[in-house]
Each structure stands twice: as C-alpha cells, then as structure tokens.
Amino acid sequence: MTNSPVHIIGGGMAGTEAAWQLIKAGIPVILHEMRGVKSTNAHQTDGLAELVCSNSFRSDDLENNAVGLLHEEMRRMGSLMMEAAEKTKVPAGSALAVDRDLFSQYVQEKLLASPLFTLERGEVDMIPPEKWGNVIIATGPLTSDALAKAILDITGVDELQFFDAIAPIIYKDTIDFSKAWFQSRYDKGDGADYINLPMSKEQYYKFIEDITDAEKSDYKEWEQDIPFFEGCMPIEVMAERGPETLSFGPMKPVGLKNPHSDEKPYAVVQLRQDNKLGTLYNMVGFQTKLKYKFQKEIFRKIPGLEKAEFARLGGLHRNTFINSPKLLDDQLRLKAMPRLRFAGQITGVEGYVESGAMGLMAGYFLAAEVRGKNMTTPPIVTAFGALINHITGGHIEGAGTAKTFQPMNVNFGIMPPLEFKKIDGQKIKRKDRKPLKSKRALEALEAWLNDPEKGTEK
C-alpha cells in the first residue's frame, strides 16, 4: 500500500464515484475541480456531482431496463452515486429521480467528511507531471479547451472529438426480414455486410416531407458553432438541399437487388453492424437533429422498421470524447501512458449513470493496482462489462476509429445474446429475454466479485 494520493481531474459523476471507490480502499485522493474558479457553459453551481440537465437517472427497473440493471450493479459495489440517489430521491414512478441540489450536497459532504479526501479548486490545463503518479481524467463532455489541447498532444489530432454526430442504432431482432435483406452494394466485401430497407418513390417522397416538416431540437448556446462536415451532415439538412439529395447520397439504391420483389427500389436505407456481437445496427448516414418523438414516428414508416426498437436515437451536439477503442485498455488506462486513466463521458459513454459507472470502475481498478493486486474486467454479460467492452473493444474489426466510434448509453444490445433459446423445451418469449439477461448479469457480477483469481497478489 502506498500513501501517495491519487489525483482525479473533474468533480462530476465519474470523478466523485472514482474518488469514493479509492477512499473506501484506504487510498488518499486529491480531486481537482475548476468550477468555483472557472465556470463552464452548462453548470450553474460549483457543487460536486451537479446534475446539469435532467434530475433523472432513468428507469430503476432492473429486470426490464439495462440502466436499471446498471443501478443494481452499482449498488452491489457500494456506489456513492446510488447511495446519494436513495437519500435524495423524489417521486418519479418507475424512474429514479432526485432533488438535484440535495444530491450534489450529499455527495460533496460525504467526500469532504473523509480525512483521505482533498478538494482543490482550479483548472488543470496540462497533462499532470510524473510526480503526480496515478491520475484519473474525468472531465466530461465540457473538458476545458486547454486540457483538451493537452490530451490531443499525447493522443493524436484524430483521436479526440468535439462533437457527437450520432445515427440511430436499432436492435437487430426487431427488424422485419420479410422486407429487409442482407447485401453489400455490388456484393463488395463479404457481399452481405449491410441490412437493406427498400423504399418506393411514394414512400421516399413522403419520408422527405416528414423529415423536412418535423420539429428539430435546438442547439444550446455553446453548440452554435458546431461545424457540419459532409460526412456527418444531418439528413434534414441534406433534404433541404433538394428532395433527391438523399437518394443520391446515403439512400442511393444502386448495386442492390431486392430478393423479396422484382420492383427496383427507388431508395434504400442501409444498416451497418455496430458491434461485434451483431446485435446492434446503425442507420448509415442518418445523423439528425429531429426530436426523438419524430425520429421514432418517421423511421418506423420505413419498410422493415415498423416494429423497430432503438438502442439510441440520432443526434448532433457538442461533446468531448476520446477514441477509446484505440487509446484505452480494458482497465481504462491510456495505453501510451498507463499512469493515466480516463473515466466518464470522455471515454464514450453517455448519461449520468453510465458516467458514474465508469468512474466507479476506474477507481476500483486503480485501487486494486495500488494494493498490488491483479484485476480482471467484469464479465461482458454484466452491464459494467458490456459498457467497458463497448468503449474499449466492442466494435467490429477495423471500425474502432474516431470517425465510427459512437458514444453509447447502456442497453441490452451491447450484451451477448442468451446462450440458450429454450427453457424446458419452450422457446423463450421476447418479453422474458431482458429479465433473463438481468438475472445472468447479476449472477455473473456476484461470481466476479467473489472470484479469488480476480484479486490475487501480483
């Protein structure tokens, strides 16, 4: 055991959760938070763990919702975030919502009450020096410009994104393959690398009308300068250039033959595999600022997507995240400088809970390392393991680049399918799949926590 403190940069969900995990292990922490000295465009206070947008941690249903499962996994690992939420929760049906001021106050007071915790106000504008030893960078989507530049200097100019251009992602098992089919244009690659959804001329023009007329989300003030690159142009912006723009762009029907019909499609929506498991597919070229309600309504009119369920919907907004599949190992360490760990939204997860979960993992891994123990990553069937796998290696081969890596909320689609399709000779019903995945996840987490091999002395 060393008495040297761990430095954590950022006092949001990830930074405070990482600090708590280290303190519980008896390791001193210095947490650096620039608010109180330098503000951001989004925060209203200088309090730790401030909830900037919603006061909800989303569904608390551990059987049927992946974020509810993640809540439970965090509780079982002694999460400060979940403890504070329980103490400050407000009525929200099946969701877990909190009084945001009391939540922040609880987290801050709990940390400050520990003699192992030191809070230092002020901006860290460079990569910390060697004398700092172990560091966790948990600066979130609004990382200061100076620190972002320093991160660019050590990771490479193409490895840090300042905006999120996100296309909707769909659960494969909700696609209607009586209308959809596998094929690459001109049968390139393996010949069946994409799922294709055909549209008639009438359907296409109605689609253009719908996305042009639908309500769009507004940019926040500090997002106004987000550039529109040709490779991530929102579909509604392309449609405004002319009704045929999309049919000559991402929806061009060339090089494809519909096996379900002799009629040549006027336009085709293509879906590309989004994870190695093959459970998620993204809509190619479908970045959008359409409001979520309209995305669901309009996209479910596309043949084959009538009953589609979305792992996430499209968006374009300011966000700072690194190319984690290339840069981080499965312990969230920077491969080129292992004394640095990253945690929270900067790693490519989205949402309060996911950020806190990655902070918890970063702190837990580092605590084991400081105490001289080996540590494996949680099994991929757990919510923790699935998230870590997504951000550090869950992408299809060759796709782990800053251009294709997309931040993700936790969802059942990033977890492996069930190993069996029947129980007692009866096919598992769709409604039973999520509870079974949750049961499997919690059993695997308990086995991992109790596995002596995961904490053996080095």
ABEGO torsion letter per residue (X at the ends): XBABBBBBBEABAAAAAAAAAAAAAGBBBBBBBABGABBBAABABABBGBBABBABAEBABAAABAAAAAAAAAAAAGBAAAAAAAAABBBAEABBBBBAAAAAAAAAAAAAABAABBBBBEBBABBBBAAAEBBBBBAEAABBAAAAAAAAAAAEAAABBABBBBBBBBBAAABBAAABBBBBBGGBEAGAABBBBBBBAAAAAAAAAAAAABBBBBBBAAAAABBBBAAABBAAAAAAAEAAAAAABAABABGBBBAABABBBABBBBBBBABAAGABBBBBGABBABBAAAAAAAAAABBGAAABBBABBBBBBBBBBBBAAAABBAAGBBAABAABBBBEAAAGBBEAAAAAAAAAAAAAAAAAAAAGBBBBBBBAABAAAAAAAAAAAABBBGABBAAABBBBBBBAAABBBBABABBGGBBBBAAAAAAAAAAAAAAAAAAAAABAAAABBX
